[in-house]
């Protein structure tokens, strides 16, 4: 596989030169195969007339699959791995903050319980791994590790390591999002708990983001290869990466918090109105 046998690209090489990534196609194909399997098995395990998935779930699955392919395949993968750390940051935000929750929202509850063997060993392990403290620490520890200069260098120079790191990040992101959008309801936190949890998830990444944004000189020498796509220098590139992580990532999570707050406030108003109406009877 070409990207698994990846070697550093010469500075003169074009980032738009096509390179096949069969390992990415295998991953995306496996996801599509899971969706096909769900459509086949659904009528056998669900009561007659019960829809396999809602329209929203189908759209979320399509969006997540397309975004996963775009984020992990050519040309984003090649530009991110070889030339621009800011594109690398966009790639990371996509495979940790956007694609995982979309896949979780796309998964019907019956399928989730079937896959994790509800009540069995898989369910117990998943419940422990998706505990907010465990999932949050695991996700942020791995995110911090991927910003260590030696890890960045190895990721840029070794395609197999780069691919494995992305798979690990994606898996940890799935665990991190479970307390918020798990298809199994009892695995979710209460709405106030979700908002507090997401707030904490938005605070921790500001440390490496600030370090990148305000660092003097080149942080990751592997990206200082003399090739500057679109005239973006290495220092401007790393500052842009820090801003993307802090501003875009932060606003994205805070946007979710705001939406959840207004939904929770609306549900509380409806509940109070219902109690008052009941008292009036």
C-alpha positions as CSV (number, residue, x, y, z in Angstrom):
1,X,0.0,0.0,0.0
2,X,1.6,3.2,-1.2
3,X,0.9,5.4,1.9
4,X,1.8,2.6,4.3
5,X,5.2,2.5,2.6
6,X,5.4,6.3,2.6
7,X,8.7,8.1,2.3
8,X,9.2,11.9,2.7
9,X,8.2,13.7,-0.4
10,X,10.7,15.9,-2.1
11,X,10.1,19.6,-1.6
12,X,9.7,20.1,-5.4
13,X,6.8,17.5,-5.6
14,X,3.4,18.9,-6.2
15,X,0.8,18.4,-3.4
16,X,-1.8,17.7,-6.2
17,X,0.0,14.7,-7.5
18,X,-2.4,11.8,-7.1
19,X,-1.5,9.1,-4.7
20,X,-3.7,6.1,-3.9
21,X,-4.5,5.2,-0.3
22,X,-6.1,1.8,-0.4
23,X,-6.0,1.5,3.4
24,X,-8.3,4.5,3.5
25,X,-10.6,3.0,0.9
26,X,-10.6,-0.2,3.0
27,X,-11.7,1.7,6.1
28,X,-14.4,3.6,4.3
29,X,-15.5,0.5,2.5
30,X,-15.8,-1.3,5.9
31,X,-18.1,1.5,7.1
32,X,-20.3,1.2,4.0
33,X,-20.4,-2.5,4.4
34,X,-21.6,-2.1,8.0
35,X,-24.4,0.2,6.7
36,X,-25.3,-2.5,4.1
37,X,-25.3,-5.2,6.8
38,X,-27.6,-3.1,9.0
39,X,-30.1,-2.8,6.1
40,X,-30.0,-6.5,5.6
41,X,-30.2,-7.6,9.3
42,X,-32.7,-4.9,10.4
43,X,-35.9,-6.6,9.1
44,X,-34.9,-9.8,10.8
45,X,-34.5,-8.3,14.3
46,X,-37.1,-5.5,14.2
47,X,-40.9,-5.9,14.5
48,X,-42.6,-5.8,11.1
49,X,-43.2,-2.3,9.9
50,X,-40.5,-0.7,12.1
51,X,-38.1,1.5,10.1
52,X,-34.5,0.5,10.1
53,X,-33.3,4.0,10.3
54,X,-34.8,7.5,10.2
55,X,-34.2,9.9,7.4
56,X,-32.0,12.0,9.6
57,X,-29.9,8.9,10.5
58,X,-29.5,8.1,6.8
59,X,-28.3,11.6,6.0
60,X,-26.0,11.7,8.9
61,X,-24.4,8.4,7.8
62,X,-23.9,9.7,4.3
63,X,-22.4,12.9,5.5
64,X,-20.1,11.2,7.9
65,X,-18.9,8.7,5.3
66,X,-18.2,11.4,2.7
67,X,-16.4,13.6,5.2
68,X,-14.3,10.6,6.4
69,X,-13.2,9.9,2.8
70,X,-12.4,13.6,2.1
71,X,-10.5,14.0,5.4
72,X,-8.4,10.8,5.1
73,X,-7.8,10.5,1.3
74,X,-6.0,12.5,-1.4
75,X,-5.4,15.4,-1.6
76,X,-6.1,16.5,2.0
77,X,-4.1,13.6,3.4
78,X,-1.1,14.3,1.2
79,X,-1.0,18.1,1.8
80,X,-1.6,17.6,5.6
81,X,1.1,14.9,5.9
82,X,3.8,16.6,3.8
83,X,3.3,20.3,3.4
84,X,0.9,22.2,5.6
85,X,0.3,21.7,9.3
86,X,-2.8,23.9,9.2
87,X,-4.4,21.4,6.8
88,X,-3.3,18.7,9.1
89,X,-5.2,20.5,11.9
90,X,-8.3,20.7,9.7
91,X,-8.0,17.0,9.1
92,X,-7.7,16.3,12.8
93,X,-10.8,18.4,13.7
94,X,-12.8,16.6,11.1
95,X,-11.9,13.1,12.2
96,X,-12.4,13.9,15.9
97,X,-15.1,16.6,16.2
98,X,-17.3,16.2,13.2
99,X,-17.2,12.7,11.8
100,X,-17.4,10.6,15.0
101,X,-20.6,12.3,16.4
102,X,-22.2,12.1,13.0
103,X,-21.6,8.3,12.9
104,X,-23.0,8.0,16.4
105,X,-26.1,10.0,15.5
106,X,-26.5,7.9,12.4
107,X,-26.5,4.6,14.3
108,X,-30.0,3.4,15.3
109,X,-30.3,2.3,18.9
110,X,-31.2,-1.3,18.0
111,X,-28.0,-1.6,15.9
112,X,-25.9,-0.2,18.7
113,X,-27.3,-2.7,21.2
114,X,-26.8,-5.5,18.7
115,X,-23.2,-4.6,18.0
116,X,-22.1,-4.2,21.6
117,X,-24.1,-7.2,22.8
118,X,-26.2,-5.3,25.3
119,X,-25.8,-6.6,28.8
120,X,-22.8,-8.7,27.9
121,X,-19.0,-8.2,28.3
122,X,-18.9,-5.8,25.4
123,X,-21.5,-3.6,26.9
124,X,-19.7,-3.5,30.3
125,X,-16.4,-2.6,28.7
126,X,-18.0,0.1,26.6
127,X,-19.7,1.6,29.6
128,X,-16.3,1.8,31.4
129,X,-14.5,3.2,28.4
130,X,-17.2,5.8,27.8
131,X,-17.3,7.1,31.4
132,X,-16.8,10.8,31.0
133,X,-13.6,10.9,33.0
134,X,-12.0,8.0,31.2
135,X,-13.1,9.0,27.7
136,X,-12.2,12.7,28.2
137,X,-8.8,11.9,29.6
138,X,-8.0,9.3,27.0
139,X,-9.0,11.6,24.1
140,X,-7.2,14.7,25.4
141,X,-4.1,12.7,26.3
142,X,-3.9,11.3,22.8
143,X,-4.5,14.7,21.3
144,X,-1.7,16.2,23.4
145,X,0.6,13.3,22.4
146,X,0.0,13.9,18.7
147,X,1.3,17.5,19.1
148,X,4.6,16.4,20.5
149,X,7.3,17.3,17.9
150,X,8.7,13.8,17.7
151,X,5.3,12.3,17.1
152,X,4.6,14.9,14.4
153,X,7.9,14.1,12.8
154,X,7.3,10.3,12.8
155,X,3.8,10.9,11.5
156,X,5.0,12.9,8.6
157,X,7.8,10.5,7.7
158,X,6.0,7.1,8.3
159,X,2.7,6.5,6.5
160,X,1.9,3.4,8.6
161,X,2.3,5.4,11.9
162,X,0.3,8.3,10.5
163,X,-2.6,6.0,9.5
164,X,-2.5,4.2,12.9
165,X,-2.4,7.5,14.8
166,X,-5.5,8.6,12.9
167,X,-7.3,5.4,13.6
168,X,-6.5,5.8,17.3
169,X,-7.7,9.4,17.4
170,X,-10.9,8.5,15.6
171,X,-11.6,5.6,18.1
172,X,-10.8,7.9,21.1
173,X,-13.1,10.5,19.6
174,X,-15.9,8.0,19.3
175,X,-15.5,7.2,23.0
176,X,-15.3,10.9,23.9
177,X,-18.6,11.7,22.1
178,X,-20.5,8.8,23.6
179,X,-21.6,10.7,26.8
180,X,-23.2,13.3,24.5
181,X,-24.6,11.5,21.5
182,X,-24.5,7.8,22.3
183,X,-27.2,5.8,20.4
184,X,-27.7,4.0,23.7
185,X,-29.6,6.4,25.8
186,X,-28.4,5.3,29.2
187,X,-24.8,5.9,28.2
188,X,-25.5,9.6,27.8
189,X,-25.1,12.3,30.5
190,X,-28.0,14.5,31.5
191,X,-28.2,17.7,29.4
192,X,-26.5,19.9,32.0
193,X,-23.8,17.2,32.4
194,X,-23.3,17.2,28.6
195,X,-22.9,21.0,28.6
196,X,-20.3,20.9,31.4
197,X,-18.5,17.9,29.8
198,X,-18.3,19.7,26.4
199,X,-17.1,22.9,28.1
200,X,-14.2,21.0,29.6
201,X,-13.4,19.4,26.3
202,X,-13.2,22.9,24.8
203,X,-10.8,24.2,27.5
204,X,-8.0,21.6,27.4
205,X,-7.1,22.0,23.7
206,X,-6.4,25.7,24.2
207,X,-3.0,24.8,25.7
208,X,-1.4,23.3,22.6
209,X,-3.3,25.8,20.4
210,X,-1.8,28.8,22.3
211,X,1.6,27.2,22.2
212,X,1.4,26.8,18.5
213,X,0.0,30.3,17.9
214,X,2.5,32.3,20.0
215,X,5.6,30.1,19.5
216,X,8.6,32.0,18.0
217,X,10.2,30.2,15.1
218,X,9.5,26.8,13.6
219,X,7.9,24.3,16.0
220,X,7.8,21.3,13.6
221,X,10.9,21.2,11.5
222,X,9.6,18.4,9.3
223,X,7.2,21.0,7.7
224,X,10.0,23.4,7.0
225,X,10.9,21.6,3.8
226,X,11.3,24.7,1.6
227,X,8.0,24.0,-0.2
228,X,5.4,26.6,0.5
229,X,2.0,25.8,-1.1
230,X,0.1,29.0,-2.0
231,X,3.0,31.0,-0.5
232,X,2.2,30.0,3.1
233,X,5.4,30.1,5.2
234,X,6.1,27.6,7.9
235,X,5.6,30.0,10.8
236,X,2.4,31.4,9.4
237,X,1.3,27.8,8.7
238,X,1.8,26.8,12.4
239,X,0.1,30.0,13.7
240,X,-2.9,29.3,11.4
241,X,-3.0,25.7,12.7
242,X,-3.1,27.0,16.3
243,X,-5.9,29.5,15.4
244,X,-7.9,26.7,13.7
245,X,-7.6,24.5,16.8
246,X,-8.5,27.2,19.2
247,X,-11.0,29.3,17.3
248,X,-12.8,26.9,14.9
249,X,-12.6,23.9,17.3
250,X,-13.7,26.1,20.3
251,X,-16.5,27.8,18.5
252,X,-17.7,24.5,17.1
253,X,-18.0,22.9,20.6
254,X,-19.4,26.1,22.1
255,X,-22.0,26.2,19.3
256,X,-23.2,22.7,20.3
257,X,-23.3,23.8,24.0
258,X,-25.5,26.8,23.1
259,X,-27.9,24.7,21.1
260,X,-28.1,22.2,23.9
261,X,-28.7,25.0,26.4
262,X,-31.6,26.5,24.5
263,X,-33.2,23.0,23.9
264,X,-32.8,22.2,27.6
265,X,-34.3,25.6,28.6
266,X,-37.2,25.0,26.3
267,X,-37.9,21.5,27.7
268,X,-37.8,22.9,31.2
269,X,-40.3,25.7,30.3
270,X,-42.6,23.1,28.8
271,X,-42.3,20.9,31.8
272,X,-43.2,23.8,34.2
273,X,-46.1,24.8,31.9
274,X,-47.3,21.2,32.0
275,X,-47.2,21.1,35.8
276,X,-49.0,24.4,36.1
277,X,-51.7,23.2,33.7
278,X,-52.1,20.0,35.7
279,X,-52.4,21.9,38.9
280,X,-55.2,24.0,37.3
281,X,-57.2,20.9,36.6
